[in-house]
Amino acid sequence: MTENPRIDNIMDGKACIHCHQCQEHCAFLKKYQIDIGDVDRLEELAFHCFLCGVCTQVCPAGIDGRELILTMRRRQTEENGGKPPGKGYGMLLKEKRRYQFRNDQNQTGKTILFPGCNFPAYYPQTTKYLAELLWKKAGIGVVFDCCGKPIAELGMRRDEERIIGELNDRFTRAGIEEVIMVCPNCYDFLKGKLQARIVTIYEKLKELGLGRELSGDIRLYLPCPDRSSGEFLAKIEDFLTREPDVVRDVQCCGLGGCGRVLEPQIAQEMLQTLQPGEKIYTYCASCCGAFTRRGDLCVRHVLAEILGINEQADAKNALLNRMKFKYWKEKR
C-alpha cells in the first residue's frame, strides 16, 4: 500500500481500459507494446520511463501514469537500500544527492534568485548578468543549489524529503520570504513544498520593469512539467508580441526521468521530428542542452533572449560551468 489511495486503486491495473491511447502517444510504451495499466510489466521497466506525463494527459480513465511509475521506483529503491537499482546513475548521485556545488554566499535580503543547477550550467553568462541585474535593481541575492527533483525522480524518497527540509530550514533561518525560480522543473517540483513564496523569473522581471519583448513568430517548445498547468508559459506570454507556435510533435527532449540511461535510442529518436536548421525557443535549460547536442538546430532560451544576451547553450562544458558557480561571488 502507498500513501496515495488513488494510486493504490490502480496498482492492480484494473482501472485501465486498454484503449492504447497512452501507448500511441508514448515512444517507451510503444516500444514494449504495453499500456499504463500493464502494471506487472511496468514494474520491470519503471526506470525506462521518461516521466514526461504524456500518458496522464491522454488517459480517458484518469490514470496518473507518472505518479504510478514514481511509486514503483520508490518501492524498488527502498528495497535496494535507498539507491535506484541498476547502473548508470553514479555521477548524478555523487553530484546531486548532497549537491556538491551549492553556493549561498550571495544570499541576502528577503527575496532570492534560485537558478537551479542546469541553467547556470548551460547559460553561465546569462546567469551572472541576471544575478547582478537583480542585485543592482532590487537588492536581490542569489543561491545556487539543486531543487532535488533528479533525486526524487529516481525514487529516493528519504533523500527527497531531506533535501526539501534542508532548503526550508536554510531559507527560514535566513529570513527568506520569496524565491524566484528560473527553471520550470524547479518551480513545479518545489511549488507547495517551500514555506517561502515561489514566483517565476518572468513575473519578477515584469514587476521590476526589466526585459524586452520578443517580436515576430516564435516556435516554442513547452517543457514537460509546464504542459498541463501552463504557469510559466502564462508569465512568458507577457513578453511575446504574438501567440507562439507551440511544438506538439516532440514527446520529450529525452532527459526526463533519467530515461535515456536505459533508453538512449528512444531519447535520440524523440527529437527526430524536428527539421534540420529549425529555430526552436524554449524556457528549460535542460531542453536547450538536449536540442543543442543534436547539432543541427537553432536553439534559443527565452530568458536569455528577453534579457538581450546572445548566448547559446554550452552543452560541452555544462559540468565545468556548474562547478565554477560554487565559488562565484557577484559584484556589489
N, C-alpha and C positions, 0 to 999 in steps of 0.2 A: 504493500500500500504506500502511497505517496501523501504529501501534504495537500494535494490538489484533487478534490473529489471528482472533478470533471475528467482529469487525466485517468483516474482510477477506472472510470466508467468506459473508457475507450481502449485501455491497455489490452483487453482481450480481443480487440478488433471488431467487435460486433456492431459498433456504430458506423463502420464503413459500409457503404452500399455498392462499392466496387464499380463505380461509373467510369473509372480510369481517367478522370479529369486531371488528377494530380500527376499521374504517370505521363499524360500527354504534354504537360507543361514543365516537367522536371527531367533534365538530362540524366540525373542519377537514378531516379526511379525507372525511367525508360530503359536504361542500360540493363537493369536487373529484372525488368518486366514484373514489377511489384507495385502495389498501391500502398498508401499510407496506413491502411488497415491491416496489411500483412505483417503483423507485429513480430511474429517469430523470426521471419527473415530480416526484418528491420533491426531486430536486436543484434543480429550478427553483423549488420552493416552500419550501425549507428554512427561510427566515426568516418564513414564515407560521405555523409551528407554535408551540404554546404550551408545549411541552416538559413537559407535565403528567405524562407517563408512563403514561397510561391504556392506550395501545396495548401497552406492555410487559406490563402486568398481565393483559390478556385474551388475549395471543397464545399459542395452543397449540403453536406451533413454537419458542417460547422466544426470539423475536427481541427485542432491546433497541432498540425504536424510538427512544427518547430519545437513546441513545448514537449510533445510526446518524445521526440528523439533526444532532447536535452535530458529528460527524465531517465531515459535509457543510459545515456552517457554518465549521468551522475551515479547511477546504481553500479555500473561497471567500474567506474573509477573508485568508488568507495570499496568495492570488493577487491580492488587491486592495490589497496594500501594508500589510497589518496592520490594516485597518479593514473593518467589515462593508459589503458593497455596498448601494447604495440610500440613501435619505434617511429621516430621522425619528429618528435616534439621536444627533444632535448634542449636545443638552443632557445626556443621560445620559453620553456620553463625556467631555464637559467636566468634569462633576462627579466621576465615579467612576473614570476611568482612573487618575488620581492624586488620590485622594479629597480634595476641597477643604476639607472641614470636620473634618478629623482633629484630635483633641484628646487628648493624653496627659498633660496637666499634673496630672491627678488620679490618675495611676498610682502605686501604692505597694504594697509587700508582695509576697508570692509568689503571691497569688490576685487576679485582677482580674475585674470585670464587663465584659462585651462586649455592649452592647445592639444592635449593628449600626447601620444607618443609618435604617431605616424605623420602628422602634419609637419612638425619640426624636422622629421627625418627626410621628407621629400621636398619640403619648401623652407629651407633654413633662412634664406634671405627675407622672405615674406614674414616669417615668424618673428625675426628680430625687428623688422620695420614695424610690424603691428604692435609688438610689446612696447617698444619705445614710443610709438604714437599714442597709445592709450595712457602711458605714464605721463607724457607731456601734456596731453589734453585734459586728463581727468584724474591723475594720480593713481591709476590702476596698476597694481603689481601683477606678477605672473608666476605660476607654479608649473613646473614640468614634472609630470607623473603619468602613470598608466591608470586608466579607469578600472581595469580588472576584467573587462569583457573577454579578452582572449583566454584568460584562465577559466572564467565561468563557462565559456562555450566548450571547454574540454571536460566539463562535468565536475570540476574541482570545487564543490560546494563550500567546503570549510574554508578554503583559501579565498573564495569569492566573498564570503561573509567577513573574513578578517580584513581584506583589502578595503571594503566599503566602510567597515568600522574604524579603521585607521584613518581613512580620509576624513570621516566625520569628526573624529577626535581632534585631528590636527587643525581642521578648519574652525572648529568650535573654540579651541584654545586660542587661536589667532584672531578671533572675533570676526571671522569672515561671514558675511550675510548674503553675498551674491557671487555666483560662479558663472563666468562667461565661457560657453562651450563653442569651440571651433569645429569639432568633429561630430557628425550626426550619430556615429556609433556611441561615442561617449555620452552624448545627450540622451539617446534612447536608453542606454544601459543604466545611467545614474539618475534619471528622472524619477522622482518619488522616493529615492533612497538616501539623498543627502538632506540634512537639516537646512542647509543654505538654499536660497532660491537659485534656480538654474535658468539662464537665458541664452539665446543663441548670439553669436557674434554679430549677426546681421541686424538684429533688433537693437543691439547696443550701438552699432555704427550709426544707425538711423537716429537714435536718441541723441547722439553726440554731434550729428550733422556731418559725419565723415563718410568718405567713399563716393564713387562716381557711378552713374547709371551705365548699364551696358545696352547699347543701342543695336538695332538690327535683329536679324533672325538668329536664334541660338538653338542648337540641337543639344538637349540637356539629358544626361543620364542620371536617374534617381538612384541613390544608394539604397540597399535592401531595407534598412530599418526605417526609412522615411516614406516608403511606398504606400503604406496604409494610413499613417497619420498625416503625412504631408506638412508637418510642423515647421521643419527647416525650409521647405520649398515656399511656404506662405510668407516667410520673412524675406527670402531671397527675391521674391517677385516685386518687392518694393523697389528693387534696383534694376528691374528689367523694363524696357520701354515697350516690349511686345511679349505676348504669351509664348513661352518656349515650345519648341517641337520636342516632345518627350520621347526618348528612345524606349521602345516597348518590346523589342525582339531580342534582348540580351537578358538571360535569366539572372546572371550574377557575374561580377568581374572575375570570379574564380578564387578569391581569397576568403570567402565566407566560411566560418566554422572550421577552418583548417582542413577543409575537404580536399584540397589539392595535394595534401600529404599522401593520401591513399588513392586519389583520383586525378593525377596530373593531366591525363589526356582529356578528361571532361573539362577541367579548368581551362585548358588551352582552347578547346573547341567552342566554349561558351562565347568567345569573342569573335568567332569567325564570321558572324553575320554582319559585322561592321566592315565597310568598304575601305580599302587602302586609301590613305590620304584624307579620310573623313575627319572633320573637325568636331570634336566632342567636348562639351563642357560638363563638369560635374562638381560637386561640393564635398567629395570624400577624397582625402589624400591617398587612402589605400587603393581606391578605384583608379585614381590617376596613375599611381605606380604600376598597377596591373596593365592598364591600357598602354602606358609608355613602353613597357617591356615588350609589347608586341612589335614595336619598332617602325610601324608604317602608319601610325595615326597622329593627328594633330590634337593634342590633349591640353585643355586649359582648366585650371581650378578657378571657380567662380570668385573666391575670396581674393586671390592674387589679382584677378582682373579688376575687381571693384576697387582695390587699393592702388591700381595702376602700376603694379610690379610685374615686369616682364620676366617671369621665372617659370621654367619648365620643371617638371618632377625629376628630381635627382635620384633615379632608381638605382644607379650603380653604387652610390655612396650613402644609402639610407641608414645603415647601421652606424657608420662613422659619424654621420651628422647627429644622430641621436646621442651618441657618446659625448660629442662636443658640448651639447646643451647641459650636461651635468655640471659643467664649470662656468657656464656663461653668466656674465654679470652685465645687466643693461646699463646704458649710460644715463646718469641722472645729474 
